[in-house]
Every structure is written in C-alpha cells, then in structure tokens.
Amino acid sequence: MTNPTQLDLFLHDEQDAPPGFYAEEKVYRGYNICRDCDVRNLCIENKDNWCMKNRCMSYDVVTSEGNTYNRKDGRSVIFKRITK
C-alpha cells in the first residue's frame, strides 16, 4: 500500500506555479507554513493581484469583478524556487 506522503506527490501539480518556481504540497509543521514559501514577499506585496493569479490555497476565490481564481489541482501548496 502507498503511504500518504507518496500518494500526495501525485495529487498536486508541481507545474501550477509562477515562472521559476514549483509547487510543493503544504504539510503541517506546527507553525505558519507560509514562512517556508519562497515567494512570501511577493504574496505580501500582492502587486497586480499576484496572489490571485498565483494561487497557493486549495479553495476558489471570486473577486468583486466576478473573476474566479483557483488551483487546477485543488491542493494547498507553497512555492519553492527552482535551482540549477
């Protein structure tokens, strides 16, 4: 049987991330996991609705203009920088 951590690797879309980053499944670590996200400063700044266009949360958000933003995989993630 596959354990949950191995299964989770197949449930989220790593490619559903801003350019230069990949999505990593959010896991409980006993503190605010957002501190581990490599785009936290962009999220806090939220210039040009950055957070809406680069969703990390599993739920849909509808703006007052009627635009819906979501993650295609429906999972909560943090974004990690792609390193070479």
C-alpha positions, 0 to 999 in steps of 0.5 A: 500500500502507498503511504500518504506522503507518496500518494500526495506527490501525485495529487498536486501539480508541481507545474501550477506555479509562477515562472521559476518556481514549483509547487510543493504540497503544504504539510503541517509543521506546527507553525505558519507554513507560509514562512517556508514559501519562497515567494512570501514577499511577493504574496505580501506585496500582492502587486497586480493581484499576484496572489490571485493569479498565483494561487497557493490555497486549495479553495476558489476565490471570486473577486468583486469583478466576478473573476474566479481564481483557483488551483487546477489541482485543488491542493494547498501548496507553497512555492519553492524556487527552482535551482540549477 
